[in-house]
Amino acid sequence: MCRAAGIMLAAGESRRMGTNKLLLRLAGEPLVRRACRRALAAGLHPLIVVLGHEPERVREALTGLDCRFVVNPAVGGPMSSSLHRGLEGLPTDVEAAVIMLADMVHVTEDMVRAVMVAAQTSAALLVSSRYGKTLAPPVLFRRALFGELRASTGEGCGKVVVEQHREHTLYLDWPRGALMDVDTPEEFAQL
């Protein structure tokens, strides 16, 4: 059995939204809470939430959920800095980490669970979600890749590491519509 933790990247500034998008409510629930609740329900433990922009407000939106928090002080920096903070927050006995984005509103508990089940039934170094031709979270990385993730920089949630290990990757295909994240008021209105 592979013990998988979760890393929820929730540190962005929401510049294009004009307000903290993670606190916007969908079906009465802040986006960040919705994402974390689904990750926890799928069995990710612990769930490390990487905070940055308005950390206290985001933490408050997660009251009552079994989350651990780390803060990325480089809020305006690349996404890799948040990923690095999340990796630093993992317990040493975790065998894998599932990387998620708090603004990917169509990622379901079942999708996260499927990534974990795929890791249980495969020796693949990583399990990546694929939406058409686009690779995106949730992505499970085994501990053997944590060093490479720490060394990667820039945007993309470890895409460089995924690209380097294509032959050791198991892909799970999801509908292209599930890829949607929320960056602008127009995108949120479409929900």
C-alpha positions as CSV (number, residue, x, y, z in Angstrom):
1,M,0.0,0.0,0.0
2,C,1.4,3.4,-1.0
3,R,0.9,6.1,1.6
4,A,0.1,9.3,-0.4
5,A,-0.1,12.8,1.0
6,G,-1.6,15.8,-0.8
7,I,-0.1,19.1,-1.7
8,M,-2.7,21.7,-2.5
9,L,-1.2,24.8,-4.1
10,A,-3.2,27.8,-2.9
11,A,-0.7,30.6,-2.8
12,G,-1.4,32.6,-5.9
13,E,-2.3,36.3,-6.0
14,S,-5.4,36.0,-8.2
15,R,-4.2,39.1,-10.2
16,R,-6.5,38.5,-13.2
17,M,-9.5,37.9,-10.9
18,G,-9.1,41.2,-9.0
19,T,-10.0,39.5,-5.7
20,N,-8.8,36.3,-4.0
21,K,-10.4,33.7,-6.3
22,L,-9.9,30.9,-3.7
23,L,-12.5,32.6,-1.5
24,L,-15.1,32.9,-4.2
25,R,-18.1,30.7,-3.4
26,L,-19.4,27.9,-5.7
27,A,-22.5,26.1,-4.4
28,G,-22.1,28.0,-1.2
29,E,-18.5,26.9,-0.5
30,P,-15.2,28.7,-1.0
31,L,-13.2,27.2,-4.0
32,V,-10.3,26.4,-1.7
33,R,-12.5,24.5,0.8
34,R,-14.2,22.6,-2.0
35,A,-10.8,21.4,-3.4
36,C,-9.4,20.5,0.0
37,R,-12.6,18.7,1.1
38,R,-12.4,16.6,-2.1
39,A,-8.7,15.8,-1.6
40,L,-9.4,14.7,2.0
41,A,-12.4,12.6,1.1
42,A,-10.3,10.8,-1.5
43,G,-7.9,9.7,1.3
44,L,-4.9,12.1,1.0
45,H,-3.3,12.4,4.3
46,P,-1.8,14.6,5.4
47,L,-3.0,17.4,3.1
48,I,-0.4,20.1,3.0
49,V,-2.0,23.4,1.9
50,V,0.5,26.0,0.6
51,L,-0.7,29.5,1.5
52,G,0.7,32.8,0.2
53,H,-1.7,35.6,-0.7
54,E,-4.0,36.5,2.2
55,P,-2.9,33.4,4.2
56,E,-5.1,34.0,7.2
57,R,-8.2,34.5,5.1
58,V,-7.6,31.2,3.2
59,R,-6.7,29.4,6.4
60,E,-10.0,30.6,8.0
61,A,-11.9,29.3,5.0
62,L,-10.5,25.8,5.8
63,T,-11.5,25.8,9.5
64,G,-12.6,22.4,10.6
65,L,-10.8,20.5,7.8
66,D,-7.8,18.3,8.7
67,C,-5.2,20.4,6.8
68,R,-1.6,21.3,7.6
69,F,-0.4,24.7,6.4
70,V,2.9,26.0,5.0
71,V,3.4,29.5,3.8
72,N,5.2,30.5,0.6
73,P,6.7,33.9,1.2
74,A,7.5,34.3,-2.5
75,V,3.9,34.9,-3.5
76,G,4.6,36.6,-6.8
77,G,7.2,34.0,-7.7
78,P,6.9,30.9,-9.9
79,M,4.6,28.0,-9.0
80,S,7.6,25.8,-8.3
81,S,8.3,27.9,-5.1
82,S,5.0,26.8,-3.7
83,L,5.6,23.2,-4.8
84,H,9.0,23.3,-3.0
85,R,7.3,24.6,0.2
86,G,4.7,21.8,0.0
87,L,7.4,19.1,-0.4
88,E,9.2,20.5,2.7
89,G,6.0,20.1,4.7
90,L,5.7,16.4,4.0
91,P,6.3,13.8,6.7
92,T,9.4,11.6,6.0
93,D,7.3,8.4,5.9
94,V,5.1,9.5,3.0
95,E,5.8,7.4,-0.1
96,A,4.1,9.7,-2.7
97,A,2.5,13.1,-3.0
98,V,-0.5,14.1,-5.1
99,I,-0.1,17.7,-6.4
100,M,-3.4,19.6,-6.8
101,L,-4.4,23.1,-7.7
102,A,-7.1,24.8,-5.6
103,D,-8.7,26.5,-8.5
104,M,-9.3,23.4,-10.7
105,V,-13.0,23.3,-9.8
106,H,-13.9,20.2,-11.8
107,V,-11.4,17.9,-10.2
108,T,-13.5,15.4,-8.2
109,E,-12.9,13.1,-5.2
110,D,-13.3,10.2,-7.6
111,M,-10.5,11.6,-9.9
112,V,-8.1,12.0,-7.0
113,R,-9.0,8.5,-5.7
114,A,-8.4,7.1,-9.2
115,V,-4.9,8.6,-9.2
116,M,-4.2,6.9,-5.9
117,V,-5.6,3.5,-7.0
118,A,-3.6,3.6,-10.1
119,A,-0.4,4.1,-8.0
120,Q,-1.4,1.1,-5.9
121,T,-1.7,-1.1,-9.0
122,S,1.3,0.1,-10.9
123,A,5.0,0.4,-10.4
124,A,5.0,3.7,-12.4
125,L,7.1,6.5,-10.9
126,L,4.2,8.9,-11.4
127,V,0.6,9.0,-12.3
128,S,-0.5,12.0,-14.4
129,S,-3.9,13.2,-15.3
130,R,-4.3,13.9,-19.0
131,Y,-7.1,16.1,-20.5
132,G,-6.9,15.6,-24.2
133,K,-3.2,16.3,-24.9
134,T,-2.8,18.5,-21.8
135,L,-1.1,17.1,-18.7
136,A,-2.3,18.7,-15.5
137,P,-3.0,17.9,-11.8
138,P,-3.9,15.9,-10.0
139,V,-0.5,14.2,-10.5
140,L,1.0,11.7,-8.1
141,F,4.8,11.6,-7.7
142,R,6.6,8.9,-5.8
143,R,9.2,9.8,-3.3
144,A,12.0,8.8,-5.7
145,L,11.1,11.9,-7.7
146,F,10.9,14.4,-4.8
147,G,14.6,15.5,-5.3
148,E,13.9,16.3,-9.0
149,L,10.8,18.2,-8.0
150,R,12.8,20.3,-5.5
151,A,15.4,21.0,-8.3
152,S,12.8,22.1,-10.8
153,T,12.0,25.8,-11.2
154,G,9.4,27.9,-13.0
155,E,5.8,27.3,-13.7
156,G,4.0,24.0,-14.3
157,C,3.7,21.9,-11.1
158,G,6.5,19.5,-12.0
159,K,5.7,19.3,-15.7
160,V,9.5,19.1,-16.5
161,V,9.8,16.1,-14.2
162,V,6.7,14.5,-15.9
163,E,8.3,15.1,-19.3
164,Q,11.6,13.6,-18.3
165,H,9.9,10.4,-17.1
166,R,7.2,9.9,-19.8
167,E,8.3,6.2,-20.1
168,H,7.7,5.7,-16.4
169,T,4.4,7.5,-16.3
170,L,0.9,6.0,-16.0
171,Y,-1.7,8.4,-17.6
172,L,-5.3,8.7,-16.6
173,D,-7.5,10.3,-19.2
174,W,-10.2,12.8,-18.1
175,P,-12.7,14.9,-20.2
176,R,-11.1,18.1,-21.5
177,G,-13.8,20.1,-19.7
178,A,-12.5,19.0,-16.3
179,L,-9.3,20.9,-17.0
180,M,-10.9,24.3,-16.4
181,D,-9.4,26.5,-13.7
182,V,-10.7,29.8,-12.6
183,D,-8.5,32.9,-13.4
184,T,-10.9,35.6,-14.5
185,P,-14.4,37.0,-13.4
186,E,-15.7,35.7,-16.8
187,E,-14.5,32.2,-16.2
188,F,-16.1,32.2,-12.7
189,A,-19.3,33.5,-14.2
190,Q,-19.3,30.5,-16.6
191,L,-19.5,28.1,-13.6
